[in-house]
Amino acid sequence: MGVRQWIEDWPVYRQLTGPDHLARASAAKSEGSERWRARTEDADEVVRSICPYCAVGCGQKVYVKDGRVTQIEGDPDSPISRGRLCPKGSASKQLVTSPSRVTEVLYRRPYGTDWERLPLERAMDMIADRVLKTRAQTWQDVDEHGRRLNRTLGFASLGGATLDNEENYLMKKLYTALGAIQIENQARI
């Protein structure tokens, strides 16, 4: 490509010498940009969702092709975010598509040095047994003055910002029913 051809292909030159002085049509186009397609154009379906990172509840459009998430963008119809997402929300596709995402239960025994894989059912049973044992050992019916407490200080909950509002709501209900009083959410801190 010669210098003259390069100058004539330069968008600023086309804008100044052509009919498109505002660069909204032909001056802004090139052969390369004509071949580009949006990543969302070939999606099989678009699912509306809510960003899982904090309690704001920004709307998202999740683009799915062949059963896999291909893109996540802000939902312009959301009255909360009006199509905008923070940097964390914009990167939420990584939650489901990252190759480093852990998809199985890993357990390291006390004083152990290696992780072992556990079936989900066994891990859930282990957690339930430990919660019930701790609750029984640390339960407080009344204080030293005889006032009713019905609580445990043996465990607490810190919800993460990768949980959605519904999951945090259910965790709050569960821990309150178990008698815990130290219940917090990372999105509120």
Beta strands, then each sheet from edge to edge (+ up, - down):
strand 1: 45-50
strand 2: 59-65
strand 3: 68-74
strand 4: 105-107
strand 5: 116-118
strand 6: 139-142
strand 7: 148-152
strand 8: 157-159
strand 9: 183-185
sheet 1: 1+ 2- 3+
sheet 2: 4+ 5-
sheet 3: 6+ 7-
sheet 4: 8+ 9+
end
